[in-house]
Amino acid sequence: MKLQGVYTALVTPFRNGKVDYPCLEALVERQIAAGVAGIIPVGTTGESPTVTVDEHLDIIRFVAEKTNRRCQIIAGTGANSTEEAIRLTKEMVGLPVDATLQVTPYYNKPSSEGLYRHFVATAECTDLPIVLYNVPGRTGKEIPLDVVKRLSTHPQVAAIKEAAGSVERVNAIRNMCDLTVLSGDDSLALPMMSVGASGVISVLSNVAPEAYVKMCNLALANDFAGAYAIHKRYYPLAHDLFLEANPIPVKAALADMGLLAEEYRLPLCEMGEATRATLRNTLKSLGLI
């Protein structure tokens, strides 16, 4: 499976406590029009911790069906319980879904062997490829490099999303095995691509998809000077979208742009005044509001 370019970790819009499906459809169409390689529904950015299981599955079905193969879909079906991850992943069978995103089991901090068995069991429960998701800042557990190497030989492990904030890990992975790497950090997307990553699973592309598609396309064409000009322009936004916990700032930005109703579910809530002002100034400087 070829994974390359910009994959948007799509936000989940709410209105009056419910998923706002008309808004969600509009967000999907905006991403497709911008030329993204794929969309990831119900990852961390899609508020997987705050949606119900029924909502989780319904959102993925809705996005996959509305996309209708016009771009790739990597469904967020990971969990810290292997049984739950398998249950969610099996629900993807028969849908226009290309792969699933499997986050490192969080909170329970499994051993290296436990991690390996978790990912293998999830990979083998369907015929869908899986994308490993390494984000120790969220989960409290890194996927050790020796586990990545073991998993890279499994025919259904298609890639790894690297969100550990380390270009060195990308170097190490690309040096030790033949596994596609996708950056999980917007501010490091270009540096990671310069050492072998094939693209980015992006939060920023919710806000400025065309710019990030262009940046990645230039990098993939080895025009790193052109890509750097875009990276430099949008770096302040990549920084400010993480002034508070994702997805609070990105939903605030999209609300300021008039693209969704600003609504969160506890324990997530609106940004503080100071960080919101900083984000708004950046959006204004980029002509986004």
C-alpha positions in Angstrom: 0.0 0.0 0.0 1.4 3.4 -1.0 1.1 6.1 1.6 2.5 9.4 0.5 1.6 13.1 0.9 -0.7 14.9 3.3 -3.2 12.9 5.4 -5.5 15.2 7.4 -6.3 14.1 10.9 -9.9 15.4 10.6 -11.6 17.3 13.4 -15.1 16.1 14.6 -17.5 19.1 14.6 -20.3 19.2 17.2 -23.4 21.3 17.4 -25.8 21.2 20.4 -24.0 18.2 21.9 -24.3 16.1 18.7 -22.0 15.3 15.8 -22.6 18.0 13.2 -22.8 15.8 10.1 -23.6 18.6 7.5 -20.5 20.4 8.7 -18.5 17.2 8.7 -19.4 16.7 5.1 -18.3 20.2 4.2 -15.0 19.7 5.9 -14.5 16.4 3.9 -15.2 18.2 0.6 -12.8 21.0 1.5 -10.0 18.5 2.1 -10.7 16.6 -1.2 -10.8 19.8 -3.1 -7.4 20.7 -1.7 -5.9 17.5 -3.0 -5.0 15.7 0.2 -3.8 12.1 -0.2 -6.1 11.0 2.6 -8.3 11.7 5.5 -8.1 10.2 9.0 -11.4 10.2 10.8 -11.6 9.8 14.6 -8.0 10.0 15.5 -6.9 12.1 18.5 -7.8 15.3 16.5 -11.2 13.8 15.8 -11.7 13.5 19.6 -11.7 9.8 19.8 -11.6 10.0 23.7 -14.8 12.0 23.9 -17.1 10.4 21.3 -19.1 7.3 22.1 -18.4 4.0 20.5 -21.5 4.3 18.3 -20.5 7.8 17.3 -16.9 6.7 16.6 -18.1 4.1 14.1 -20.8 6.3 12.6 -18.3 9.1 11.9 -15.9 6.7 10.2 -18.7 5.2 8.1 -20.0 8.7 7.2 -16.6 10.1 6.1 -15.6 6.9 4.2 -18.9 6.9 2.3 -18.9 10.6 1.5 -15.3 10.4 0.4 -16.2 7.4 -1.9 -12.6 6.5 -2.8 -11.8 10.0 -3.9 -8.9 9.9 -1.5 -7.5 7.3 0.9 -9.2 6.7 4.3 -7.2 5.6 7.3 -9.7 4.9 10.0 -8.7 5.6 13.6 -9.7 2.3 15.4 -6.9 2.1 17.9 -7.5 1.5 21.7 -5.6 0.6 24.8 -7.5 -2.7 25.0 -6.6 -5.1 22.2 -10.1 -6.5 22.3 -11.6 -3.1 21.7 -9.2 -2.2 18.9 -10.0 -5.5 17.2 -13.8 -4.9 17.6 -13.5 -1.4 16.1 -11.2 -2.6 13.3 -13.5 -5.5 12.3 -16.3 -2.9 11.8 -14.3 -1.4 9.0 -14.7 -4.5 6.8 -16.8 -3.8 3.8 -16.4 0.0 4.1 -14.4 2.1 1.6 -11.5 2.2 4.1 -7.9 1.7 3.0 -6.2 1.1 6.3 -6.6 1.7 10.1 -4.5 3.8 12.5 -3.4 1.9 15.6 -2.2 4.1 18.5 0.1 2.7 21.1 -2.0 1.4 23.9 -2.2 4.2 26.4 -2.1 4.4 30.2 -1.5 0.7 30.8 2.2 0.9 29.5 2.6 -2.7 28.1 5.9 -4.4 27.7 7.7 -4.6 24.4 6.4 -8.1 23.9 2.9 -6.9 24.8 3.1 -4.1 22.3 4.2 -6.5 19.6 1.4 -8.9 20.3 -1.2 -6.1 20.4 -0.3 -4.8 17.0 0.0 -8.2 15.4 -3.4 -9.3 16.8 -5.0 -6.0 15.5 -3.3 -6.4 12.1 -4.4 -10.0 11.7 -8.1 -9.5 12.7 -8.9 -8.2 9.1 -7.3 -8.0 5.7 -6.8 -4.2 6.1 -3.3 -2.8 6.5 -2.5 -1.0 9.7 -0.5 2.2 10.4 1.3 2.2 13.7 1.0 5.4 15.7 3.9 6.3 18.0 2.9 9.3 20.2 4.5 8.8 23.7 3.6 12.3 24.8 -0.1 11.2 24.7 0.2 7.5 25.6 3.1 7.4 28.1 4.7 4.6 26.0 7.0 4.7 23.1 7.1 1.9 20.5 10.7 0.7 20.9 12.8 0.6 17.7 13.3 -3.1 18.0 9.6 -3.6 18.1 9.2 -1.4 15.1 11.7 -3.5 13.3 9.9 -6.7 14.2 6.6 -5.3 13.1 8.0 -3.9 9.8 8.3 -7.5 8.4 4.6 -8.2 9.0 2.8 -8.0 5.6 -0.1 -5.9 7.0 1.9 -3.3 8.7 2.0 -0.6 6.1 3.6 2.4 7.9 4.3 4.2 11.1 3.1 7.7 12.2 6.0 9.2 14.1 4.8 11.8 16.6 7.6 11.6 19.1 9.1 14.9 18.1 12.3 13.1 16.9 13.8 13.3 13.4 16.5 10.9 14.8 13.8 8.2 15.1 12.9 8.6 11.4 16.6 8.3 10.6 16.8 5.1 12.7 13.7 3.5 11.3 14.5 4.2 7.7 18.1 2.9 8.3 17.1 -0.4 9.9 14.0 -1.4 7.9 11.9 -0.8 4.9 8.9 0.8 6.5 7.0 3.9 5.3 7.2 6.7 7.8 4.7 9.5 8.1 5.4 12.5 10.2 3.0 13.1 13.1 4.3 16.5 13.9 3.4 19.4 11.6 6.4 21.5 12.6 8.7 18.5 11.8 7.0 17.4 8.6 9.6 18.9 6.3 12.7 17.9 8.4 11.3 14.3 8.6 10.7 14.2 4.9 14.2 15.4 4.2 15.5 12.2 5.9 13.0 9.7 4.4 9.5 10.3 5.6 6.9 10.0 2.9 4.5 12.6 4.1 2.6 13.9 7.1 -0.5 13.1 9.1 -1.4 16.7 9.8 -3.5 18.8 12.1 -2.5 22.0 10.3 -4.0 20.8 7.1 -7.5 21.1 8.7 -6.8 24.9 8.5 -4.6 25.3 5.4 -4.8 22.2 3.3 -3.7 23.6 0.0 -0.5 25.0 1.4 0.5 21.8 3.1 -0.3 19.7 0.1 1.9 22.0 -2.0 4.7 21.8 0.6 4.7 18.0 0.7 4.5 17.8 -3.1 7.5 20.0 -3.5 9.4 17.9 -0.9 8.5 14.7 -2.7 9.8 16.2 -5.9 13.1 17.1 -4.1 12.4 20.8 -4.2 13.3 21.4 -0.6 14.0 25.1 -1.1 10.4 25.6 -2.4 9.0 23.4 0.4 11.0 25.3 3.0 9.5 28.6 2.0 6.0 27.2 2.8 7.3 25.5 5.9 8.8 28.8 7.1 5.6 30.8 6.4 3.3 28.3 8.2 5.6 27.3 11.1 4.0 29.9 13.5 0.7 28.3 12.8 2.1 24.8 13.4 3.4 26.0 16.7 0.3 27.9 17.8 -2.0 24.9 17.0 -0.4 23.2 19.9 -0.4 26.0 22.5 -3.1 24.0 24.2 -4.0 20.3 23.9 -5.0 19.2 20.4 -7.7 19.5 19.1 -8.7 22.6 21.1 -6.7 25.2 19.1 -7.5 23.7 15.6 -11.2 23.8 16.4 -10.8 27.4 17.6 -9.1 28.3 14.4 -11.7 26.6 12.2 -14.4 28.4 14.2 -12.7 31.8 13.7 -12.7 30.9 9.9 -16.4 30.2 10.0 -16.0 26.6 9.2 -17.6 25.0 12.3 -19.4 25.8 15.5 -16.9 26.0 18.3 -18.0 23.3 20.6 -16.1 20.8 22.7 -16.8 18.0 25.0 -15.5 17.9 28.6 -12.9 17.6 29.7 -11.9 19.6 26.7 -13.0 23.3 26.7 -12.3 26.6 25.0 -8.8 28.1 24.8 -7.6 30.6 27.4 -7.7 34.3 26.4 -4.0 34.8 26.0 -3.4 31.7 23.9 -6.5 32.4 21.8 -5.2 35.9 21.1 -1.9 34.5 19.9 -3.5 32.0 17.6 -5.8 34.7 16.2 -2.9 37.0 15.4 -1.2 34.2 13.5 -4.3 33.4 11.6 -4.6 37.1 10.7 -1.0 37.3 9.6 -1.6 34.4 7.2 -4.8 36.0 5.8 -6.9 33.1 7.1 -9.2 35.4 9.0 
